[in-house]
Amino acid sequence: MATIVGTRGIDILIGTELPDSIYGDTAGTLNFGYGGNDKLFGLGDNDKLFGDALTITAAGIGGADYLYGGAGKDYLYGDAFSLLRYARGGNDVLKGGAGSDALYGDGYTMKNYAKGGADVLFGEDGDDIIVGDASYMWNSTRGGNDKLYGGNGNDVLIGDATQMHDKAVGGDDYLHGGAGNDQLRGDAYLMDGYTRGGNDKLFSGTSYDFGAEFLYGDAVKMLGHAVGGNDLIYATESQNAHVAGDAEFMSDFTRGGDDVIYGGNAYGDASSMSGYAQGGNDVIYAKAGTTLIGAVSGGPAGDAGTMSGNTVGGNDTIYGSFGNEQIFGDARDASGNARGGNDLIFGGAGNDEIYGDFLGVQGNLVVGGNDTIHGGAGNDLIFGGGGADRFVFAAGDGFDTIGDFSRSQGDKIDLTSFHLKDFAALTIRDNAAGSAEILLPSEGKITLTAMKAAMLMATDFYL
C-alpha cells in the first residue's frame, strides 16, 4: 500500500497496482489559498483518491481536479475527506472506471457553511454510488450544481448528500441513470431540520424488464421542516420506474416542491404523506396504461399513495395518455384530517377511472378539493369526491359515467363547448337502471348514477 502526495502545483499522480491513497496537494489540511488543478489515476486495486487534501477548512478552496479510479473498488473525493468552516470545493471531474466505486464530488463530510463545487461525475462500469457533494451535509452547507451520470450497472445517484441536516441546501443538479436499474435522488437519502432541496433534473435512462428503477426528486425520507425543490423528472425510457416528485416518505411539517413528471408509476409528492406534510403544485404526464395519482400505487399521482394525519394535497394538473388508466387527484387512500387539493385532471384517450380526490376514505374528517375533471375520449368512470367539482365534456368524448354528482356540494356539469342555447336544448332521460342520462350533441352520453332525470336543474350546468 502506497501513499502518494502532490504539491500545490499542477500535478499528475499515478497509483500502483496496490491499494493506494493519493492526495493532489497535501495529506494534511488545506486551510488557505487554492489547491492545484491535479490529475489523479488510481489504476489497480482498491484506491482512495483525494483531489486536494484530507481536510479543507477556513479559506481553503479546492482545485479543479480530474480523478480516475481505474480497476478495483475505489473511493474518489473530488476535494477532501472533510470540508469545514467556509471551505469551498473545486469544479472537479470524477470517473469511476471499472469496478463498483463510490464517488463524492467534494468530500465525505461538509460542515459549517462549506460549499460544494460544480462537479461532473461518471460512474462508468460497475454498480456505483455517485454523490454530487458529500455523504453528510451539516450547518448551512450548500451543494454545488453537479452533473451525475450512472453509466452501466445498477447505480445509486444522489445529487447532494446521503444525509442533509440543519439548514443544508441542495444544488440544482442533473442526474442521468444510464443503463441498468438505477436509483436517483435529486438531493439526499434523508432530509431533516430546515433543509431545502435544489431544482433538479432527473432522467431514468434505460432499464431492464425484470427490474425496477426509483426516482425521487429530493429524497427517500423528508422529516422536520424540509422543503423539496421544483424538480423535473423524466422516466419515459424506463420499463418499470417508480417516481415520486419529492420523496418516498414525507412527515412532520415537510413541503413538496412544484414538480413536473413525465412517465413512470408516479406520485406528485410521495408514496406516503403523514403529519402536517403538504404537497406541491405538480404537473404529471402519464405513461400509457398506468395508475395516476395525486398519490397512488403504481402510476402517476397528484400527491401520494396514502395521506393521513393533517396532510394537505397540492393543486395538481394530471394528463392521462391513450391507455386505460386509474387516476387520483390526491391519493388512493386518505384518513385523519387529510385535505385534497384543487386539481385539474385530463383523462386523455382510453377508458379511464378518475377520482378527483381519493378512492378509499377512513373516517368522516377527510375533505376533498374543488376539482376540474375532463375524461376525454373513451368511456370513463368519474368520481369528483368531496368539494365543488366541475365535470367537463366536449365533442369526441365517449359514454361517460359520473358516480357521485352532488348538488349540495356545488358540483357542476360543464357543457360550454357545445354552445347550447339553454337548458331546454338538452335531452335528459332515465335509463333502464333508473339513472339520469344526458345525451350530448356529439353522440356522447353522460350517466349520473346518483340522480334521476327529473332531479336535474338548469343550475346544475354550465352551458
N, C-alpha and C positions, 0 to 999 in steps of 0.2 A: 504493500500500500504506500502510495506516494502523496506528498503534499506539495503542490506547485503554486507559487505565488508570483504575480506580476508586479509591476510598478505603477506609479501614477501616469505613466506614459501610455502610448497605444501599443498594447502587447498582443502577440499571438501565442497562446498557450495550448500545448498539445499533451494529452494524457498518455498513459502507458496501457499495457494490456491488463494491469492490475486495477483494483478499486482505488480510484484517485479522488482527492479533494483539491479542487482548482479554484483559486481566488484571483480575480482580474487585477486587483490593486493592492490589497493587504489582507492578511489572515486575521487582523485585529479590527480596530474601529476606524471608520472614516468619519471624522467629526467636523470637517470644514472643507470647503472647496469642492471641486468636481472629481469624480472618478474618471479614469481613462475610457476611451472607446475601444474596448478589447474584444478579441475573438478567442473563445474557449472551445476546445474539442475534447470530448471525453473518450472517444474511441472505445476500447474494450472494457468489459466487466461493469460492475455497478458503481457508477461515479456520482460525485456531488460537485456541482458547478455553481460558483457564486460570481456573478458578473463583476462585482466590485469588492465587497468585504464581508466579514462575518456580521458586522453591525454598522449601520449608518445612523448618525444622530446629529443633534444640533443643526448646524447649517450645511451638513453634508448633502451632496447631490450625486446620485449615481450617473454613470456614463451611459452612452448609447452602445450597448454591448450586443454581441452575437454569441449565442450558446448552442452547441450541438452535442447531444448526448451520445449518439452512436449506438453500438450494441450494448445490451445489458439493461438492467432496471436502474435507471438514472433519476437523480433529483436535480432539477435545474431551478435556480433562483436568479431572476434577472438582475437583481442588485445585491441583496444581502439576506442573511437569515432573519435579522431583525431591523426594522426601520422605526426609529424613536424620535420624539421631540422635534417636530417640524422637518424631519428628513424628507427628501424628495427622491423618488425613483426615476431612473432614466427611461428613455424610449428604446426598449430592448426588443430583440428578435430571438425567440427560443424555438428550437426544433428537437423533438424527442429522438427521432431516428428509430431504429429497431428496438423491440422490447416494450414492456409495459412501464411507462415512465410517469413521473409526477413533475409537472411544470408549473411554476409560480412566477407570474410576470414581474413581481417586485421582491417579495420575501415571504417568510413563513408567518411572521408576526408584524403587524403595524399598529403603533400606539401614538397617542398624544400629538394629534394634528399632522401626522405623516401623510404624504400624498403620493399616490402611485403614478407611474408614467403611462404613456400611451404605447402599450406593448402589443406585439404580434406574436402569437403562439401557435405552433403547428405540432399536433400530436404525432403525425405520420403513422407508422406501423405500430401494432400492439394495442392493448386495452389501456388507454392513458387517462390520467387525471390532469385536467388542464384548468388552471385557475388564473384569472386575469391579474389579480393583485397579490393576495396573501391567504393563508389559511385562516388567520384571525385578524379582524379589524376592530380596534377599540378607540374610545375617547376622541370623537370628532375627526377621525381619519377620513380620507376621501380617496375613492378608487379612480383610476385613470380610465380613459376611453380606449378600451382594448379591443383587439380582434382575435378571436379564437377559432381554430379550425381543427376538427377532430381527426380527419384522415380516415384510414382504415381501422377496423376494430370497433369494439363496444366501449365507447369513451364516455367520461363524465366531464362536461364543460360547465364551469362556474364563472360568471362574468367578473365578480369582485373577490369574494372570500367564502370560505366554508361557513364561517360564523361572523356575523356583523352585530356588534353590541353598542350600547350607549347611544351616541349620535353619529355613528358612521354613515357615510353617504356613498352610494354606489355610482360608478361612472356610466356613461352611455356606451354600452358595449355591443359588439357584433359577434354572434355565435353561429357557427355552421357545423352541424354534426358530421357531415361526410357520410361515408359508407358505414354500415353496421347499425346495431340497436343502441342508440346513444341516450344519455340523459343530459338535458340542457337546463341550466338555471341562470336566469338573467343576472342575478346578483349574488345569492348565497344559498346555502342549505338552511340556515337558521337566521332570521332577523328578529331582534327584540329591542327593548328600550325605545328610543326615538329614532331608530334608523330609517333611512329613506332609500328606496331603490332608484336606479337610474332608468333612463328611457332607452330600453334595449331592443335589439332586433335579433330574433331567433329563427334559424332555418333548420328544419329537421334533416335535410339530406335524404338519402335513400336508406331504407331499412328492409329487413327480411320478413317474409310472410309469417314465419313461425315465431317471431319475436315481437317486442313492443318498444316504442320509444316514449320518453317522458319529457315534455317541455313545460317549464314553469317560467312565466315572465319575470318573477322576482325570486321566490324561494320555495323550498318544500314546506317550511313552517314559518309562519309570521305570528309573533306574540307581542304583548305590550302595546305600544303606540306606533308600531312600524307602519310605514306607508309605502305602497307599491308605486312603481313608476308607470309611465304611459308607454307600454310596450307594443311592438309589432311582431306577430308570430306567424310563421308560415309552416304548415305541416302537410302541404299538398303532395309532396313526393313520398311520404311515408305510407307504408301499407297498414300500419296499426299504431297510431300516435295518440297518446293521452295528453291533452293540453289543458292547462289552467292559466288564465291571464295573469294571475298573481302567485298563487301558492296551492299546495295540496290541502293545507290546514290553515285557516285564519281564525284567531280567537282574540280575547281581550278587547282592546279598542283599535284594532288594526283597520286600515282602509285600503281598498283596492284602487289601482290606477285605472285610467281610461284607456283600455287596450283594444287593439284590432287583431282579430284572429282569422286566419284562412285555413280551413280544413281541420282534420283530426276529430277525435271524440272530445269535444271542448266544453270547458266551463269558463264563463267570462271572468270569474274571480278565483274560486277554489272548489275543491271537491267537498269540503266541509267548512261551514261557517258557524261559529258559536260566539258566546259572549255578546259584545256590542260591536262585532265586526260589521263593516259597511262596504258594500260592493261599489265598484266604479261604474262609469257610464261606458259600456263596452259595445263594440261592433263585431258581430260574428258572421262569417260567411261559411255556410255548411259544406261539408263534403257529402256527396251523394250517398243516400241510404244510411245516414247516421241519426243519432238522437241529439237534438239540440236543446240546450237549456240556458236559462239564466243560470241554471245549475241542474245538471242531470248526469246519470251514469251512462257513459258510452256515447257521447256525441257533443256537438256544440251546445253550450248552455249559457244563459244570460248571467247567472250569478254563481250557483253552486249545486252540488248534488243534494245536500241537506242543509237547511237553515234552522237554527234553534236559538234559544235564548232571546236576546233583544236585537238580533241581526236585522239589517236593512238592505234590501236589494237596490241596485243601481237602475238608472233609466237606460235600458239597453236597446240596441237595434239588432235584430237577428234576421238573416236572409237564408231561407231554405234553398235547396238545389232542385234537381229534376227527379230525385228519388222519393220513396215513401218514407217520411221522416216523423219522428216524435220530437216535438219542440216545446220547451218550457221557458217562459219568460223570466222566471226567477229560479225555481228549484223543483226537483222532483218531489221532495218531501219537506214539510215545514212543521215546526212545533213551537211551543212557548209563545213569545210575543213577536215572532218574526213578521216583517213587513215587506211586501213586494214593491218593486219599483214601477214606474210608469213606462212600460215597454212598447216598442214598435216591432211587430213581427210580420214578416212576409214569408208565406209558406213555399212559394215557388211552384214548380210543376210537381206532379205526383199526388198520391192520396195520403195526405198528412194528418197527424193527430196533434193538435196545437192546444197548449194550455197557457193562458195569459200569465198565470202566477205559478200554481203548484198542482201536482197530481194528488199527493196524499197530504192531508192536514190532520194534525193531532191537537185536540183542544179547540176552544172557541175564541181564542185571543189573537189568532193569526189574522193579518189584514192584507188584502190584495191591493194591487195598484190599479191605476186608471190606464188600461192598455188599449192599443190600437192594433187590430189583427186583420190581415188580408190573406186568406188562404191561397189565393192564386188558382192556377189551373189544377184540375184534378178534383176528386170528390173528398173533401176534407171534413174532419170532425173537430169542432172548435169549442173550447170552454174558456170563457173570459175569466172565471174566478171572481174573487171579491173586487170591489171597486166599480166605478162607472166606466165601462168598456165600450169601445166603438168597433163594430164589425163591418168591414169594408168589402164591397163586392163590385165587380166590373165585368164587362164583356169578356168572354173567354173562360170565366170561372165555370166549374162543374156543378155537380149536385152536392151542395154542402149542408152540414147539419150543425146548428148551434145547440149545445147540450144544456145550457144554463142561462138563457136570456132572462134578465131580471129588470123590470121597470123600476122597482123600488130602489135598486142600486144605482139607477141612472144609465143603464145600458142603452145604446142606440145602434140602429142598423143604417149604415151609410150607403145610399144608392145614388149619390150625386153624379156619378159618372154617366148615368143613363139619362139625365136631363128630363126627368118625368115632370109633367105639368103639376100634378098634385097627388094626394093620397088616393083619390078615386081612380087614378090611372093604374093602380096596382091590382093584380089578380091574386087574391088570397083565398085559400080553401083549406079544409081539413082533409088529411089523408086517411087511409083505412085504419090506421092506428089511433086516429083522433088527434094528431099533432098538426099544427098550422104549417102550411106550405105557401111560400111566396114564389110565384112564377116570374122569372126575370125576362125582360125583352130579348135577351141574348140566348134564350133557350136554357139558361141555367135555372137552378132551383135552390131555395133555402128552406130547410125544415127546422122548425123550432120545437124541440121535444117537450118543453115545459109550458107551451102555450097552445090555446085554441085560436082558430081564425077570428072568432068573434071578439076575442080579448084584445086584439091588436088595435092601436090607435095611431093617428097621424103623428102624434108627439113621440112615437117610438122610432121615428125615421128621420134621417137627413136626406131630403130629396133634391 
